[in-house]
Amino acid sequence: MVIGMCAIELYIPGNGSLKGKRRVIKSILARVHHRFNVSIAEVDDQDSWQSAKIGVACISNDPAHAHSLLTKTVEWIERNRPDVEVVDYQIEML
């Protein structure tokens, strides 16, 4: 059994409130969870208006599959959410 984890750091330009940030992040979390069937949550920077850190996790029998799934998740956010910028991400396998 392999556990894949991905930490994604996001920048939300032009956002001026926590309410606006929650709207954006909540939408990303719901869509990624539905599309990729992964566990996803905001894990840090909850009080920052223009930055967020998201954690994504999956379980698989194959490390290559888990890595591919997490990479596709990051690519999907970059491609389908022009309102956010992926600043950095790290993928780790356990």
C-alpha distance (Angstrom), angle and dihedral (degrees) to the residues before:
residue distance angle dihedral
M1 . . .
V2 3.80 . .
I3 3.80 125.8 .
G4 3.78 114.7 -155.6
M5 3.79 120.2 -159.9
C6 3.78 129.8 -174.1
A7 3.80 127.6 -173.0
I8 3.80 112.5 -159.8
E9 3.80 123.3 -168.0
L10 3.81 113.6 -155.7
Y11 3.79 133.5 -167.7
I12 3.82 117.7 -155.3
P13 3.82 106.4 -162.3
G14 3.78 119.4 -156.8
N15 3.79 94.4 17.9
G16 3.80 114.1 137.0
S17 3.79 106.2 -180.0
L18 3.78 144.5 37.4
K19 3.80 88.5 -119.6
G20 3.81 90.5 58.9
K21 3.78 90.9 46.9
R22 3.82 92.3 50.5
R23 3.81 90.0 51.7
V24 3.81 92.0 53.6
I25 3.82 96.0 42.2
K26 3.81 94.2 44.7
S27 3.80 90.0 53.3
I28 3.81 92.3 49.6
L29 3.81 92.5 47.5
A30 3.81 93.5 50.3
R31 3.80 95.5 45.6
V32 3.81 95.7 45.7
H33 3.81 92.1 46.9
H34 3.80 91.8 49.4
R35 3.82 95.7 44.0
F36 3.82 100.2 42.6
N37 3.84 103.3 22.1
V38 3.80 92.8 -129.7
S39 3.78 131.8 137.4
I40 3.81 110.1 -105.5
A41 3.80 135.1 173.5
E42 3.78 142.6 155.8
V43 3.80 103.7 -100.7
D44 3.82 106.3 175.7
D45 3.82 144.9 9.8
Q46 3.82 92.4 45.5
D47 3.83 91.4 153.7
S48 3.80 96.4 48.1
W49 3.81 116.7 97.8
Q50 3.78 98.9 -152.8
S51 3.79 105.8 29.5
A52 3.78 135.2 59.4
K53 3.77 137.6 175.1
I54 3.78 117.7 -147.3
G55 3.79 127.8 -168.0
V56 3.80 121.2 -151.8
A57 3.81 124.6 -172.2
C58 3.79 136.3 -178.0
I59 3.80 137.8 172.4
S60 3.80 123.5 -140.0
N61 3.79 143.0 155.2
D62 3.80 90.8 -127.4
P63 3.83 123.1 58.2
A64 3.81 91.1 -155.1
H65 3.81 91.0 55.5
A66 3.81 92.3 49.0
H67 3.82 91.8 48.3
S68 3.80 91.2 47.7
L69 3.81 92.2 49.6
L70 3.81 92.5 50.9
T71 3.81 92.2 45.7
K72 3.82 90.3 50.8
T73 3.80 89.0 50.6
V74 3.82 91.8 56.1
E75 3.81 91.6 44.3
W76 3.81 90.6 50.3
I77 3.82 91.5 53.8
E78 3.82 91.1 48.4
R79 3.80 92.9 48.0
N80 3.82 102.0 39.1
R81 3.81 103.1 34.5
P82 3.82 109.2 60.3
D83 3.83 88.7 165.9
V84 3.83 91.4 70.5
E85 3.79 133.5 50.9
V86 3.79 122.4 -144.7
V87 3.80 101.9 -134.9
D88 3.80 97.4 179.0
Y89 3.78 142.7 -20.9
Q90 3.79 137.8 -170.3
I91 3.79 127.1 -160.4
E92 3.80 120.2 -157.4
M93 3.81 131.7 -179.7
L94 3.80 124.6 -151.0
